Amino acid sequence: MEHPLKKEELNDAVKILPGWDYVEGRLCSEFQFKNFVQAFSFMTGVALEAEKMNHHPDWSNSFNVVRISLVSHDSDCVTDKDILLARKIQQLAAVYKD
């Protein structure tokens, strides 16, 4: 089980993760792409990273928009694992938006 992040750690994390917010106990973000293929390709890239980490996001997709929320399900809170996955997601978003 991962250690829950403290409030100041969460605030610091949100500052370094552009587009992410801490909402109702989760890290949340929305990504918009040019089309469905870019959005789905991004989701595939995220799925591969998440599987490597054994840490899976809650998400939804509607055409070119992907909404993601992160929480460590075993701890029912945001942990370092969520921050690490959010950073990887940010990097992937930059790749798939081009």
N, C-alpha and C positions, 0 to 999 in steps of 0.2 A: 504494500500500500504506500502510495506517495504522500509526502508531507504537504499539507495545505499551505498556500501562500498567504502571508499576512497582508493586511489592507495596504500598507505602504509598498510592499512588493508588487501587488496588483496594479497600483497607481503607476509605479515605475514601468511596469511591463506595457501598460496601455500607451504610455508616452513614447516608447520605442517601437510600437507596432502600429504604424499609420493605418487608419481605417478600422481598427479594432476597438470595441467598447466592452466594458464589464457590465453585463445586464443580467439581473436575477441569478447571480451565482455562476455565470458562464462568460467566456470570452466569445464575442460575436462579431462577425463581419459579413459584408456582402460584396461580391465581385461581379462586375459586368464585363462581358466580352462582346466582340463584334457579331458573333453568331453562335448557334447551337454547337457546331463542331468544335469551336474554340473552348466553349464552356465544358463540353463533355471531355475533351482532351485534358483540360485542367483537372477535372474531377478524377480522371484516370491516373494522372500524375500524383495527385494527393492520395488516392487510394493505395498506390504502391508505397509511398513514403509511410503512410499510416500503418500499413501492414508490417513493414520492416520494424516499426516502433512498437507494434502490438498496442496501438493507441488510436482509436477510431473516432472520427468526428460525427456529430449529428449534422445533417445537411439536407438541403432541398435544392432543386433545380427547376427553373421555369424558363424555357427557351435559352436566352443568353445570360441569365442571372443565376448565380450560385450563392446561396446563403449558408454560412457555416457557423456552428456553435461548438465550443470545446469545453469539456469538463472531464475530469478523471472520474469515470463511473464507479470505480471501486472505492474512491474516497468521497464521492459526491461533492467535490469542490475543485477549484482550479489549482493545479500543481505545476511544477517545473516542466513536466511532460507536455502540458498544454502550451506553455510558452515556446518550447522547442518546436512543437508541431506548427504553431502559428507562424513562427519565423520561416519554416520550410514552406508553408503555404504561401507566404508573401513572396518568396523567391520564385516559386512556381507560377504565381499569378503574373509576375513580370515577364516570364518566359512566354506564357501562352497568350498574353495580350498583344504581343508583337506580331 
